[in-house]
Amino acid sequence: MCSRTIEKEVNHKMEGNHYPPKISLAAARVNAGYLQEVAAVKLHVTPETLRSWEKGNTVPGYDKFMEICKLYQYPADFIFCGKRSL
């Protein structure tokens, strides 16, 4: 992460603004109100592909991930893909 980004984040926090919580791909879909099958159609992928991304077995490419963020209306920095370590 570059120093400008860190500085911007620190200033943002100091202004009292809050970041959205970091959530899973599946949670972002549910919060956006999409069933898995509907989201898959809108993203031009199979439900199996979307399911694989949500389970963390595979991850979408950058362009597809940005399309997902736009569809779900959630910032890319706050959606995690893949398996999350505990």
N, C-alpha and C positions, 0 to 999 in steps of 0.2 A: 504494500500500500504506500503510495507516495505521501510525502509530508504535507502537500496541499490538501489531499483528501482527509488526512488525519486532522489538520488544522480546521478544515471546514466542519468535520464532525464535532470537534470540541466546541467550536463557536456555536454550532447548532444546539448542542446540549446546554451550553451556558445560557442561551436565550430562553431556556425553559421549554423548548419544543421536545416532543417525545417521538421516538421511532416506533414504527409498528413492530409487533413481535415477529421473530423469525419463526416461520412455520413450514411444515412439510408441503410438498407438491399436492398431496391428497387433501390436506386441510385447506390449501388455497382454492382448490377446485370446489370443495364443499362450501366454503365461505362465499364463493362467487355464485353459488346456487346451481351448479351443473352436475348432472348425473355423469358417471364415467363414460357411458355410451354417447351421450350428447356432446361432451367435451371432445371425445375422440373424433367424432364427425367434423366438428368445427375446426379441429387441428389437422384434419386430413391424415389421421393415423388410425390404426385398428385399436379397438378397446384393449386388446392384449398388449400392444405396445405401451399404451398409456398406463396400464396396470403394472407393467414391468418397470416403468419409470417411477411410479408411485411406491413400489415395493423396494426400490433401490437396487434392483438387479441390473439395470442399465440406466444410462442417463441420456437425456435428449442433447442434440447438438446445440450450439450457441444460438443459431437463427431460430430453431424450433423453441428453445427455451424463452427467447424474447417474445415469440408469438404467444406462448403460454401466459407469460406475464401480462401481456396486453389484453388477452382474452379474460383473464382472471382479475385484471385491474389491481395488481399487487406488485410492488417494487421488486425487481430482480434481486437486489441485495438482501432481501428478507425472506426469500424462499430457498430452502435447501433441497438439493437433489442427492440421491444416493443414500447410503445407510448412514445414519447419525450415530456416532459413538456415544455411549452412556458414561 
